[in-house]
């Protein structure tokens, strides 16, 4: 294997995880967490109550190199709307259990959580969490209602971003795709421009117009894959800003709590604040 390709694969499997700030560590210490085993990996899942056994559940996913505390405001909004919120550290992202795990290797975590906690009523995914969710769905993750926040439109789009981040030539894109497919044969169906196949699940797409990590055009590309989905182009908001943008969080809460909400078939509109 090309030395630079091998180095790129290694770096991408060991992202520079954003450190938890002192206040976040203090808050984390007060939260209910469960240690979760997934193959050789260990991680933690944050669980924000509702103790009502009839409460709906939502799986909340952070992006690559992120952590659950970045989603604190979304957790609060969902909890206030009666949801029981499960927010895992992606594999290899928990500072208590650091270990290299590449992006395609994350999908077993979602399947293991589904087996442990039961199918989730909703899934909310930020950034690369959207592609990880799509991978998991292709092998059995149940999706009833989905919200995508600044997510890439395809695995290729995401890998191109990482190539730019690591200052690597674009000719490594097909080599990376081939490497991942050799390790994860299920990826053959995801090496397309249309990996989001949950067309029967109501979907909300929130995309910041000032996103410097995922091209804002990805929002429209995802909507084209999910007929009837709602697309909100959020003005003057970036990749991480979407996680604390009050109108966007209110939109997320309304979407997840809508009674009997289904697709708005044929709706081509991209709404904006």
N, C-alpha and C positions, 0 to 999 in steps of 0.2 A: 504493500500500500504506500502511496505517495506520503512522504513525511509530513508535508504541510496539511494534507487531508487528514492524516491521523491526528495531528495536533489540533486541527479544527474540530474534529469529532470529540476529542478529549475535553476541549474547552467548552463546547456546547453542552456536554454532559455534566459539567461542573460550573454552573453559572455563578456569577458574582452576586450572591443574594444580598438584597438591601438589608443592612443591619437594623435590628429592632432598637428603637430609641428607649431611653430610660423610662419615660412615661408609658410606652407601649409594653415594656417588660413588666412594669408594676400592674398595669391593667390585665395583662395576660395571667399574672399570678392569681388574680381574683376570679378568673373565669373557670367554668366547668370545662375540663378537657378529658379526653379519653386517649390513651395510647393505643395505636393501631398498627397491627402487623400486616404487611403485604409482601409475601415472599421473603427475600432476605432483608427487606427494608423495614424500618420502624419510623413512625411519625406520630404526630398528634392531631386530633380533630377537636376543634373548638365547638362547643354546643351551647347556643344561646336558647334558654328555656322557651318554651311554653310546656308546662307540666301536664296540660290537658292531653290525655291519651288520644283524643280525637283531633288534635291540632294537625294542620297540614305541615309538611316538611319541605324544606328547600335546601339544595346543595349549592354552596357559594364557592366559586373557584377563583383563586388569584392567578396572576400571570407568571411568566417565567422570570425567575430572579426576584419575585415578590414574596409576600408572606400574608397570612390571614389578617393581621392587624391593620393592613392597608385598607381592608374592607369594613372597618369598624362602623362607619356611618351607614353603610348599606345593611349591615347586620342589625343595627338599631331600628332602621325603618321597617325591615321585614319582621323583626320581633314585635314591634309595636302594632303590626297588622295581623298578629296572631299566629305567625309561623314559628315553628321550631327550626332553627338555622344551624346547619352543619357546615363548618368551614375548615377543611383540612390544610395542613402544610403539604404542598406537593412533595413527592418523594425526593429526598436529598436536600430539601429546603429547610428542614427543621434543625435549628442550631443544636438541639440536644442529640440529634442523630444524623450528622452529616455523612453523606455518601453519594458518589456519582450515580446519576440516573438520567439517561437521555430523555428527550421529550416524548418519543413514541412509547417509551417504557412506563409512562405515567398512567396509561389507560387501565391497567389492572387495579389500581387504587380505587377508581370510580366503581368498577364492578364489585370489588370487595366491600365497599361501603354500601352499595345497593343490597348485597347479600346480608349485611349485618343490620342495616337500619330499615330495610324495606325499600321498594321503589319510591323515589322522591316525587312529590307533587309538582315541583318546579326545579329548574336548574338555572342559575345565574353565573355566567362565566365572563371574566375580564381577560382581554388580550389573548395570549396563547392558550388560556384555559378553554377558549372556544374550540380550537382545533383538537385539544385533548378530549373534550366532550364528544366531538364528532367521531374521533377514533373509537371511543368507548361505545358510542351508539351503534357503530357498525358491527360490534360483536356482542351486543345485548343490553346496553344501558337503556332503560326505559325513559323516554322523554315525553312528558305530558304538556309542559309549558316551558318556554325557553326565553331567556333574555341574554343578549350578547352585547357586551360593553367594549367598544374599541377593539373588536376581534378581527383577526386577519381573514380574508375571504378564502384562502386556501393554504395548504401546507407549503406550497412553492412560494407564496407571498411571504410567509413567515420565515422560511429559510433564506430568502433573498435579504430580508431585514437583518438576519444574523450574519450573513456574509458581509454586509456593509458595516455592521457593528464591529466585526473582527478584521475589517480591512482585507478581506479575502476576495480573490477574483471570482467573477460570476460563473466561470466555467466549472466551479466546484459544485454548482447546484445539482446537475444530473448525477454527479458522483455521490453526493450526500443522499439523494433520493434513492439511488441504487443500494447504497450501504444500508439504509434503514429498512428498505424493502427486503433485503436479504436476511435481516434479523427479525423482521416482523412481516411475514407474508401478507397479513391482513391489510397492510398499507397499500397493496396493489390497487384497491378500489378507491383509495384516497389521493392517489397521484394524479388528480384531475383538478380542474378549475371549479368543480362543484362538489365539494366534500360534505356540504350540509344537506342531508337527505331526509330530515324529519319534517316532511312537508305537511303532515297532518297535525302537528303540534302548533298551537298559537305561538308566534315568535315576535319579540320586540328587539329592535336593533338600535342601540344608542351609539352614535359616533361623533366625537369632537372634531370640529372643523380645523382646530389648531394642533391636531395630533402629529407629533414629530417622529413617532415610532411606527405607527401603522398608517399608511396613506389613507386619508379620509375617503377616497374613492372606494375603499374596501366595503364601506357600509352599503353603497348601492349594489356592489357586486354580490354581497350576501343576500340582499333583498331579492335579487334576480333569481337566486337559487331557492328561495322560499316564498312562493306566490302567496299573497295575502298577508305577509308579515308587515309589521309597522316599523318604519324607519324614521328616526328622529335625528336630524343633523343638528348638533348642539353648538351654537355659535360661541366663539371666544373661549373654547374649552379644549384642553389637551388630553393626552393619553392617561395621565394619572388624575387630572382635574375632574374627569368624569365621575370618579369615585366619591367626590365630596360636593358635587354640583347639586344644590338643593332642588331646582326644578326637575332635574333628571332623576333624582332619588324619589321625588313624589310621583313622577311618571312611572317609575319602576313599581312602586307600591300599588298604584292604581291598576296597572296591567296585571300584576300577580293576583290581585284581590277581586278582579272583575268577575261578577257572577255569570257563569255559563258563557264566558267570552270565547268566541271562536275566531276563525280566520275572517278577515274582511276581504273576501275574494275579489280579485281584480283591482285592488286599491293600489294605484301606481304612485301615490303621493309620498314625498319625503317631507315630513314635518320639521319645522325648525323653531327654536326659541328666538 
